[in-house]
Every structure is written in C-alpha cells, then in structure tokens.
Amino acid sequence: MLSKVILVSLLACAAQAVLNEPCDPNTAGACGDVLNSICDPTSLTCVCDDRYLATSTGGCDGVIGRSCSIDFGATCNKVPYALCLGPTCECTNEYLTSDSKTACLTTVYNTHCLEDAQCAGLGESICVNERCVCKDGFVSNGKAECLPVATDLNVPCDTDAQCLAYDPHAECILTILGNRCRCRGGWVHNLFNNACIDSAHKVGDSCGVQEQCTNFDENAQCAQGQCVCNDGFVGSLDGVNCIAQSAFGASCQQSPQCSSATSNSACIDGVCQCEAGFTYDGTACVAAKQFIMHNKRN
C-alpha cells in the first residue's frame, strides 16, 4: 500500500512542468506550472513565452530590466522600443515600462506603435495604422490620456475635445460646479433635444426656443418664431437690445423708447418730445393744425 502512495507522488511530481523539459503541445496548460511559459511545438519542451526570459530559479521574467551585455542587445529586440542601455534592456524616451516588463508603453497620443500593448500608457487606447489612438467613445486630452466623450451637455469634463465629440458647438468651461460641457459663445442650449443651436442676435431674428432670444437680451422672448421685446420694452435702433419704453416728457436715450409709448414723439435732447409739426394734447402728439382746430371748436 505504501509503495502505491510513493508511486503516485512520484508521478505527480513528474507531471509538473519544468523549463526545457518535454511537454505535449496538445495538452492544455502543459507548462502551466511555470508562469509565462508555453510548450514549444517545435522542440516539444517548455520554454518562456515571447518577451520573457528564464530566471535562475526556473521561472520566466519580463525582458525589460534583464541583462543584455552578453548578446549585444539582441535580447532587447524582443520588445519594440527597448534598447540595451548600459547593462540592461530599458525602454526609450517617452515610453514607460509595463508592469509585466514585457512592453514599452507610450504616454503621448498619436505616437508610433506596433501593437496595442504599447498604447496602454494612454488608458483606453489602441494601435491603429501604427499610431496610438483612442478607442471608440474616448478622445485625447492632448496630453497623455484618453478620456470618455461627453454623453450630454452640462456633464463634467476635463477638455474641450470631450464636449466637441458630443456637440460640435460645445466646449468645456469652468462653472460654480466645476468644469462642465456648455454651448460656446453665440450658441444656446436647446433643452428639447439637448443640443447647441445658433443664438438669435437681434430683435426680429427668427427663433425656435426662448433661449435664442434671451441670449442676446434678457428682456427679449420668442413669439411666433421671431424675437420680440417683452411688454414695456422696445428694440434699440440697431436691434441688438431691448430698452425700456419712456413716457412723454420722460428721459430717454433713443427715439424708439418714445415713439413706442407715444406716437409721433422722439428723443430730443434726452427727453421724449413731439416731433416737429406735432403738439402734445395731454395724451398724444397730434398734428399742430389738428390741435389748433380742436382748440377752436372748444
């Protein structure tokens, strides 16, 4: 009975994979006892996987940081952008060593690459046409990171690119809540479809939502598809502002303030007065001849 136990133990030990020992490539995990090793289909022995080197303890470790002086740097060629610098393999400038010591990772967007692993330093990045680019749904912050695109206006952001990916007229601006995606100058937030639409610029411009008008003046509103001034206000001479109406005899800056409240009046010397040829009858500016005839009848 004891001999059977010993025999089973010996067979179990023999089944454990050892580097350079025979293995069956058709057996899953044939060399699984040695981390980062594979069963070489040519030599039929357990060897370290690509970009790994055998250690003195029988394991497999990444190439970066390993000695390269003996083979004049050939060892380093296993990893793109690794060179024999002094006695060991090291990543070149602008590349970082991966945790596994098997890849040189870029920290610069659009840097040359040969495989996805090299772009891992940017986060959500892959190698496309030998360039590190962000994955779908992510954009570069112009530095060393791929950030998620905005999925809405008013969401947190770190760079304009995140907002622009959602709406071409949005930008990342600082608010009291922190950086948020907002419509840039000249555009307003359409709450109905959550998009940026062109702002109106003056009284009389066409509009679809209230914000288009209030964006150029808080006393304007969108009525029947056109920007108009609120009650008690009138468009300035250039139409870019809504200014308060002025009663006859009150101070003013522009004539529309007067004429909108009292017909045939104008802003003269900073006061609302009747235009030439008109006389104020106590309620309105009437033609002088009409005013005289009215007084004669009375």
C-alpha positions as CSV (number, residue, x, y, z in Angstrom):
1,M,0.0,0.0,0.0
2,L,2.9,2.4,0.9
3,S,4.6,1.7,-2.4
4,K,1.5,2.7,-4.3
5,V,1.4,6.1,-2.4
6,I,5.0,6.7,-3.2
7,L,4.5,5.8,-6.9
8,V,1.5,8.2,-7.2
9,S,3.6,11.0,-5.6
10,L,6.4,10.5,-8.0
11,L,4.1,10.5,-11.0
12,A,2.6,13.8,-9.8
13,C,6.0,15.4,-9.4
14,A,7.0,14.2,-12.9
15,A,3.8,15.7,-14.3
16,Q,4.8,19.2,-13.1
17,A,6.2,21.3,-15.9
18,V,9.8,22.4,-15.8
19,L,11.6,24.6,-18.3
20,N,13.4,22.8,-21.1
21,E,11.7,19.5,-20.1
22,P,9.5,17.6,-22.6
23,C,5.8,18.6,-22.9
24,D,2.8,17.8,-25.0
25,P,1.7,20.9,-27.1
26,N,-1.8,19.2,-27.5
27,T,-2.3,19.2,-23.7
28,A,-3.9,22.4,-22.4
29,G,-1.7,24.0,-19.8
30,A,1.1,21.6,-20.4
31,C,3.6,24.1,-19.0
32,G,1.2,25.9,-16.7
33,D,3.3,25.2,-13.6
34,V,5.8,27.8,-14.9
35,L,4.1,31.2,-15.1
36,N,4.6,32.9,-18.6
37,S,5.8,29.7,-20.3
38,I,4.5,27.7,-23.2
39,C,5.0,24.3,-24.8
40,D,7.1,25.0,-27.9
41,P,5.6,23.0,-30.8
42,T,9.0,22.6,-32.5
43,S,11.2,21.5,-29.6
44,L,8.3,20.0,-27.6
45,T,9.8,21.4,-24.5
46,C,8.6,24.1,-22.0
47,V,10.1,27.5,-22.8
48,C,9.5,31.0,-21.7
49,D,6.8,32.8,-23.7
50,D,7.8,35.6,-26.1
51,R,9.2,38.7,-24.3
52,Y,10.1,36.6,-21.2
53,L,13.5,35.1,-20.2
54,A,14.3,32.2,-18.0
55,T,15.4,33.1,-14.4
56,S,18.0,31.4,-12.3
57,T,15.2,30.0,-10.2
58,G,13.5,28.2,-13.1
59,G,10.8,30.9,-13.7
60,C,10.1,33.3,-16.6
61,D,10.5,37.1,-16.1
62,G,9.9,40.0,-18.5
63,V,12.7,41.2,-20.8
64,I,12.8,44.8,-19.6
65,G,15.4,45.2,-16.9
66,R,17.3,42.0,-17.8
67,S,21.0,41.9,-18.7
68,C,21.7,42.5,-22.4
69,S,25.5,43.0,-22.4
70,I,26.3,39.4,-23.3
71,D,24.3,39.2,-26.6
72,F,24.9,42.9,-27.5
73,G,21.3,43.9,-27.1
74,A,19.7,41.1,-29.1
75,T,17.6,40.2,-26.0
76,C,16.1,43.7,-26.1
77,N,14.8,43.3,-29.6
78,K,12.0,41.1,-28.3
79,V,10.3,44.3,-27.1
80,P,9.6,47.2,-29.5
81,Y,11.2,50.5,-28.4
82,A,13.5,48.7,-25.9
83,L,17.3,49.2,-26.2
84,C,20.3,47.9,-24.4
85,L,21.2,50.9,-22.2
86,G,24.2,50.0,-20.1
87,P,23.9,46.5,-18.8
88,T,20.1,46.1,-19.1
89,C,17.2,46.4,-21.5
90,E,15.3,49.6,-21.0
91,C,12.5,51.5,-22.7
92,T,13.5,54.5,-24.8
93,N,12.4,58.1,-24.1
94,E,8.7,58.8,-23.9
95,Y,7.9,55.1,-23.2
96,L,7.2,53.6,-19.8
97,T,7.9,50.0,-18.7
98,S,4.8,47.9,-18.3
99,D,4.1,46.1,-15.0
100,S,4.9,42.8,-16.7
101,K,8.2,44.2,-18.0
102,T,7.3,43.0,-21.5
103,A,6.2,46.2,-23.2
104,C,7.2,49.8,-23.6
105,L,4.1,51.9,-23.1
106,T,3.7,55.3,-24.7
107,T,2.4,58.4,-22.9
108,V,1.9,60.5,-26.0
109,Y,-1.2,60.4,-28.2
110,N,-0.6,59.5,-31.9
111,T,2.9,58.1,-31.2
112,H,4.2,55.4,-33.4
113,C,3.3,51.9,-32.3
114,L,3.4,48.3,-33.5
115,E,0.8,46.7,-31.1
116,D,-2.0,47.7,-28.7
117,A,0.1,46.9,-25.6
118,Q,2.4,49.8,-26.4
119,C,-0.5,52.3,-26.2
120,A,-1.7,51.2,-22.7
121,G,0.0,54.2,-21.1
122,L,-2.8,56.4,-22.6
123,G,-5.5,54.3,-21.0
124,E,-8.3,53.5,-23.4
125,S,-6.0,53.5,-26.5
126,I,-5.2,51.0,-29.2
127,C,-2.7,50.9,-32.1
128,V,-4.3,51.7,-35.5
129,N,-2.2,52.1,-38.6
130,E,0.9,52.1,-36.4
131,R,-0.4,55.1,-34.3
132,C,-1.7,55.1,-30.8
133,V,-5.3,56.4,-30.9
134,C,-8.2,56.4,-28.5
135,K,-10.8,53.7,-28.6
136,D,-14.3,54.5,-29.8
137,G,-16.1,56.5,-27.2
138,F,-12.9,58.2,-26.0
139,V,-10.9,61.2,-27.0
140,S,-7.4,62.5,-26.3
141,N,-6.9,65.3,-23.8
142,G,-3.9,66.4,-25.9
143,K,-1.5,65.1,-23.3
144,A,-1.2,61.5,-22.0
145,E,-4.7,60.2,-21.5
146,C,-7.8,59.1,-23.4
147,L,-10.9,60.4,-21.8
148,P,-14.6,59.3,-22.2
149,V,-16.6,61.5,-24.6
150,A,-19.4,63.6,-23.1
151,T,-22.8,61.9,-23.3
152,D,-24.8,65.1,-22.5
153,L,-24.5,68.8,-22.0
154,N,-23.7,70.1,-18.5
155,V,-21.7,66.9,-17.7
156,P,-18.3,67.1,-16.0
157,C,-15.3,67.4,-18.4
158,D,-11.6,67.9,-18.5
159,T,-11.0,69.1,-22.1
160,D,-13.0,70.7,-25.0
161,A,-12.5,67.5,-27.0
162,Q,-14.8,65.6,-24.8
163,C,-17.6,68.1,-25.3
164,L,-17.0,68.6,-29.0
165,A,-17.4,64.9,-29.6
166,Y,-21.0,65.2,-28.3
167,D,-21.8,68.6,-29.9
168,P,-19.6,70.5,-32.4
169,H,-20.6,73.8,-30.8
170,A,-19.9,72.8,-27.2
171,E,-16.8,73.5,-25.0
172,C,-15.5,72.7,-21.5
173,I,-15.8,75.7,-19.3
174,L,-15.4,76.4,-15.6
175,T,-18.7,76.8,-13.7
176,I,-19.5,77.0,-10.0
177,L,-20.0,73.3,-10.2
178,G,-16.6,72.7,-11.8
179,N,-15.7,72.1,-15.4
180,R,-18.8,71.3,-17.4
181,C,-19.8,70.9,-21.1
182,R,-21.6,74.1,-22.2
183,C,-22.5,75.7,-25.5
184,R,-19.9,78.1,-26.7
185,G,-20.5,81.8,-27.3
186,G,-23.1,82.5,-29.9
187,W,-24.9,79.2,-29.3
188,V,-27.5,78.3,-26.8
189,H,-28.7,75.0,-25.1
190,N,-31.9,73.7,-26.7
191,L,-33.5,71.8,-23.8
192,F,-35.9,70.0,-26.2
193,N,-33.2,68.0,-28.0
194,N,-30.3,68.7,-25.6
195,A,-28.1,70.3,-28.3
196,C,-26.5,73.6,-29.1
197,I,-28.4,75.8,-31.6
198,D,-27.4,79.1,-33.1
199,S,-28.4,82.1,-31.0
200,A,-30.5,85.0,-32.3
201,H,-28.6,88.3,-32.5
202,K,-31.2,91.0,-32.6
203,V,-34.9,91.8,-32.4
204,G,-36.7,90.4,-35.5
205,D,-34.4,87.4,-35.9
206,S,-36.1,84.0,-36.3
207,C,-36.2,81.6,-33.3
208,G,-37.4,78.3,-32.2
209,V,-36.8,78.4,-28.5
210,Q,-36.9,81.1,-25.9
211,E,-33.2,80.8,-25.1
212,Q,-32.2,82.0,-28.6
213,C,-33.7,85.4,-27.8
214,T,-32.8,85.8,-24.1
215,N,-29.2,85.0,-25.0
216,F,-28.8,88.5,-26.6
217,D,-31.1,90.3,-24.2
218,E,-32.9,89.1,-21.1
219,N,-35.9,91.3,-21.9
220,A,-36.5,89.5,-25.3
221,Q,-38.7,86.5,-26.0
222,C,-39.5,84.1,-28.8
223,A,-43.0,84.8,-30.1
224,Q,-44.5,83.2,-33.2
225,G,-41.0,82.2,-34.5
226,Q,-39.5,85.7,-34.1
227,C,-37.5,87.5,-31.3
228,V,-39.5,90.4,-29.9
229,C,-39.1,92.6,-26.8
230,N,-41.2,92.0,-23.7
231,D,-44.0,94.3,-22.8
232,G,-42.7,97.7,-21.7
233,F,-39.6,97.3,-23.8
234,V,-38.7,98.2,-27.4
235,G,-35.9,97.3,-29.8
236,S,-33.0,99.7,-29.9
237,L,-32.1,101.4,-33.2
238,D,-29.6,98.6,-34.1
239,G,-32.0,95.9,-32.7
240,V,-29.4,94.2,-30.5
241,N,-31.0,95.3,-27.2
242,C,-34.4,95.7,-25.7
243,I,-34.7,99.1,-24.0
244,A,-37.4,100.4,-21.6
245,Q,-40.1,102.5,-23.1
246,S,-40.3,106.1,-22.0
247,A,-43.4,108.2,-21.5
248,F,-43.9,111.6,-22.9
249,G,-41.7,114.1,-21.1
250,A,-39.5,111.3,-19.5
251,S,-35.8,110.9,-20.1
252,C,-34.6,108.8,-22.9
253,Q,-31.6,107.7,-24.9
254,Q,-33.1,106.7,-28.2
255,S,-36.3,107.7,-30.1
256,P,-37.9,104.2,-30.2
257,Q,-38.3,104.5,-26.4
258,C,-40.6,107.5,-27.0
259,S,-42.4,106.6,-30.2
260,S,-43.3,103.1,-28.9
261,A,-45.1,104.8,-26.0
262,T,-46.4,107.9,-27.7
263,S,-46.9,108.1,-31.4
264,N,-45.1,110.9,-33.3
265,S,-42.7,111.5,-30.5
266,A,-38.9,111.3,-30.5
267,C,-36.0,111.6,-28.1
268,I,-34.9,115.2,-28.3
269,D,-32.1,116.5,-26.0
270,G,-32.6,113.4,-23.8
271,V,-36.3,113.9,-23.3
272,C,-39.3,112.4,-25.1
273,Q,-41.0,115.3,-27.0
274,C,-43.3,115.6,-30.0
275,E,-41.7,115.6,-33.4
276,A,-41.6,118.8,-35.5
277,G,-45.2,119.6,-36.7
278,F,-46.8,117.8,-33.8
279,T,-48.1,119.1,-30.5
280,Y,-48.9,117.2,-27.3
281,D,-52.6,117.4,-26.4
282,G,-52.2,115.8,-23.0
283,T,-52.4,112.2,-24.2
284,A,-50.8,112.1,-27.6
285,C,-48.7,114.0,-30.1
286,V,-51.1,115.3,-32.8
287,A,-50.5,117.4,-35.9
288,A,-50.3,121.1,-34.9
289,K,-53.1,122.1,-37.4
290,Q,-55.3,119.5,-35.9
291,F,-54.5,120.7,-32.4
292,I,-55.4,124.3,-33.4
293,M,-58.7,123.3,-35.0
294,H,-59.6,121.2,-32.0
295,N,-59.0,124.2,-29.7
296,K,-61.1,126.5,-31.9
297,R,-64.0,124.1,-31.7
298,N,-63.7,124.1,-27.9
